[in-house]
Amino acid sequence: MIKYNIPYIIYGGLRFFERAEIKNALAYLRLMENTADSVAFERVVNFPTRGIGNATVEKVREFARKNQTNLFQAAISMASTLPTRATNALIGFTQLIEQMQDDTEHLDLSEKVAYLIKESGLVAHYSNDKTDKTGSKTANLEELIADAKQYNHEEDSDMNETMGYISRTSLDSSGNGNVPPTQNVQLMTVHSAKGLEFPYVFLAGLEEDLFPSRQSKDEPYLMDEERRLCYVGMTRAMKKLTISFAIKRFLHGQSIYAYPSRFLSEFPEKHLNQIKQKYGATAQNYQKDDVFNQDIEPQANGDLSIGRTVKHSKFGFGTVLNFEGDGESARVQVKFKTAGTKWLISAYANLEFL
């Protein structure tokens, strides 16, 4: 949505870059890039808590006003005039920012974001946050790393990579105030969609361990509940329903291969119009990953490519793991969702490529 400037609203929730944990991480990034950013300074100078109280911050503000300088430089200049505890805390903060600047000088954007999230103490803080029982805040920080990794710097070539990314996140957090509500794409969970109807519905993420979730696999009643939720999502569409799943997904800081949801195999085929991916599209998405991703090289042979999702008339959905040989002797190794991993003779397997 952000990349293609598609206006959207989140039903019953905050936009990603409006969340407090994301704002805090981006404030560190902004301050590292520009220590004169006083708004960023004030947001994180005592977050996570490091013993810098409001009285100390007010003294820094007063010094900055009198000397016509920014808050960061003021903190460095006047720290020694404060009581010992405040002095140590303020010096510790400015040194932390300077150290992170030095350590990330030659890192790419996603590595820089991952580094600052850890070294600033944000990960430790949110991991110990007892109010975040689902771990959504730490998961959002991981998603921020993934978003930074996917950022295309060429779109903002008049700025350096970090400033281009900061600029893009600022535009998104400002919302779409000039766009009529009816022209926004409405994003929501299936739970939030209960009782609502829309002409066109896109049900995304129908993958094993996502929908249904991993937690549901060992609990039949949870699986039944997710199956009912899937039905709820499908029946929100008045005219057209589009269902999708990813072949490869960046999740929890790493790229993983995804398997189609078991719910897909339960749909009556006569009601489905499958859009098959053209050869070449998959291979483009399977480039060798760097430090955050798995080390997998793309391979292709005709319609085959490692990571390609296929369907077998007997074994169901699976993912191509390997292939060898040519012509009638060609074999393909497929990991099926329910039947396990099997080697099949390509000429007789009659695999359907999805």
N, C-alpha and C positions, 0 to 999 in steps of 0.2 A: 504494500500500500504506500509506504513512505517513498520507496524507490521510484515508483511510477506516478507519484503525486495524486494518488486516488484518495479523495476525501472520505474519511470514515469516522464513525463514532462507536464507542464501546458501550453496549447496553448494560447499565447497572455497574459500571466499573470505570477505572481510570485508564487513560491512554498510557502506553508503556513508559514513555519518557516523563510522565507526570508523577510516577511513583517515587516516594521519598528515597528509597534505597538507590534508585537510578540517578536521581538528582544529586545525591551525595557523591556517588562515584564520578559523575560528570563534573561536579564542582572541583574534585581533586584533579581531574584531567585538565580542566580550564586553568586552574592555579599553577599547575606544572608548566603549562604552555605559556602562561602570561601571569607573572606574579603581581602585576598591577590590577588584576581583576579582584576588586575589593568585595564584590558580591559573593564570589566563590570563597574568598578568604573567610568572610563572616559565617558562611554556611558550615565550613568544616574545621575551623580553628579549634573547636572543642567537641568535634564529633569524629570518631567515638570519644567519649569523655576522657580528657587528659589533664584536668585540673586547671583549666583556664576559664575563670568565671566571668560574669557580665561586667563586674567592676574593672577587671583587667582589660577586657575588650574596649570598654568605654575610654580608658586611659590611652589605649592605642589609637582610637578614633581622634581623641583630642590632640594627641601629638601629631597625627597626620594632618589635621586641619591647620594647626599652627605652622607647620613646616611645609605645607603644600606638597605632600608626598602621598604615596599609596599606603595601605594598611600593612602590607607585607614588609616594605622597607621601614616603616615606622616601628614595627615589632622588633626588627633587628636592631634598630638604632637606640631604642629606649628600654629594651628588656632589662638591662643591668640596673636600671633605676628603680625597679620594682622589688618587693619582698622576695627573698630567696626562692620560695616555692613557686611563685608566679614567674620569676626569672627563668628558672630551670624548665618549667612547662612551656613557656613561650619560645625559648631557644630550641628546645627539643622539637617543637612543631616546625619552625623555620628550617632547621637542619634536616628534618624528615623530607620536606618538600625539595630542598636542594639536592639531597641524596637521591631521591627518586628521579629528579631531572637528570642527574649524571648517569644513573644506572640504566635509564631507558633511552638514552640519546640515540643508540643505534638499533633499537628494537622497532619492529613494525607496529602498526596501530593495535592489533588485537593482543599482541604480546605486552604492549605497554599497559593496556587496560587490565589485563590479567595480573600484571605485576602490581599496579597501584591498588587494586582491589584487595590484594593480600597484604601488602606492606603497610597500607594505611590503617589496617585493623578492621576494615569493614566486614571481611569474611568472618573473622573471629567474633565480632560483635553480633552479627545477625545469626550466626550458628548457635549462639548462646541466648538468643532472644526467645524466652519462654512463651511469649504471646504469639509467635509464629509457629504454630504446631505443625503446619503442613510443610514447612521449609520453603515456602513460596518466595521469600525475599532472597535467600541464597540462590534459588533457582533463577530468579530474575537477574541476579548479577552474572550468573553463568550465561544467560541469554544475551546479556549486554556484550560479553566477550564474543559470542557467536555473531552478533549483529555487526560488531566492529570488524570481524574477519571477513564478512561478506560485503563490506562497504567498498564501493568502486570509486577510488580517488579521482579517476579521470573526469568524473562529473563535476568536480570542483577544482580544476587544475590551476585556477588563479590563486589558490591557497595551498599551504602545505597539507599533508594528509590529516594531521590531527585537527587543525583548524577547520578544514573542510567537513570533517565528521561532526565537530562541535556545532558548526553552522547548521548542518542538516538536522541534528537532534533538536536544536532550538526552534527551527521552523515547525517540526512536528509537534513539539510541546505547546506551541502557540495555538494549535487547533485549526479549525476551518470555520471561523466566525462568519465569513462572507458567503458560505455555501448553505443554501436552504436545507433543512433537515431531511427532506424527502430525497435529496440528491446525494446523501451520504450512504456509503456502504455500512450496514449495521452489523457489527461483530458481537457475538454473544455465545455463551455456553448453551448446551442443549437444555440444561435445567432452566436457564433464564428464558428460553424460547417457549416453554410450556404455555399453552393458551393463545399463542400468537400465530399469525399466518402471513406469508409473504408470497408474491408472485413467483420469485426465483430464489431458490435456496441452494447454497453450496455447503455440503457436509464434508469437511476436510479431516484428514488425519485418521482414516479408517485403516489402522495398522495394528498388528499384534503388539501388546505391551503399551499401547496408547489408547486404543478404543477397540476391544476391551483393554483395560489397564492390566498391568502385571499383577497387581494385588488381587484381581478377580479370578485368576486362573485356578486357584486352589479352593475357592469358595463358590459352590454352585449358585447360592442365592445372590451373590454379588454379580456373577455372570448373567443371571437372569435379569437382574436390575439394569445392567448395562445394555442388554439386548432390548429391553423395554425403552430405554433412553434413545437407542438407535432408531427405534420405530417412531418415537416422538419427533426426533430430528427430521426423519424422512417425511412425515406427514405434515410438516410445517409448510411444505411447498404447494402452492395453488396451481401453478402452471408447469414449472420445470424444476427438477431436482438434479443437481450435479454432485456426484460423489467422487472423491479423490483420495489417493494414498501416495506417499513418497516412496521412491526406490531407495533413497539414501537420505538420512536426516542428521542434522547437527544437533546433538542432544547431550546435555550434561558435560559440555566441554569436549566432546569427541564426535566424529562422524561414525554412524552405525548404519548397517544395512537394515532395511525395514521389510517386514513381511505383511502382505495384505491381511486385513482383518478377517477372522473366521465368519464374521457377519456377512461379508460379501458373497461367500459361497452359499449362504442361506437365501439369497434373493432369487426369486423366479427369473430364470434367464430370459424368458419371453418379454420381460419388462425392462431389460437392460439394453442399452446401446453403447457397447464398449468402444472407446476411442483408443485405437492402438498407436503406440509411439513409433514414429518412423525411425529406421536405422540411422544411427549417427547421433541422435539426440541423447541417448544414454551415455555413450562414450564421452561426450563433452562434459558430462557431470561427474565423471570418475577420474579426475586428474589426481596425481599423487598429492597427498595431504602433507602438511608440515607438522610442526611440533604438537598441534592440538588434534590432529586427525590420525586415522589409521594409515599405515604405510602400504597402500594397495595401488598397483599400477593398472591402468586400463588395458584390456585386451579385447579383441573383437575378431570374429570370424563369420562373415555373412551376417545373418540375423542374430548370431550369438554374441554376447558380451558379458563379462563377469559382472555380476550384480543385477543382471536382467531378470525381471520377474516373468515367470512362465506359468502355464496351466496345463496339467496333464489330465486326460480323461478319467484316469483311475486314481492317481495320487493327489490330485488337486493342485493348489497353488504352491509354488516353490521359487527359489532363487538360484541362478546359475553360479556355481562355485568355480568350475574349471571345465576345460574341454581339450580334446586331443585328437589327432588323426585327420584324415581327409576322405572325402567321398563316402563310400559305403562303410568304411572302417571307422569313421568319425564317431567319437563318443563324447557325451556331455555329462558332467557331474552336477546334480541338482539337489539342493537341500529343501525337502518338502516340509510343509508346516506340520502335517500329521504323520507322514510316512517315513520321515527321517531322510538321510542322505543316500542317494542312489546314483550309480553310473548307468546311463541309458545309451543305446545305439541311436544316433541322431536320425538315421534314415527311417527308423520304425517307431520312434517315440511320439511322433505327431504332436509336438509341443506347440502350444498356442502362445505367442509372444505378446505380452501386455505392455 
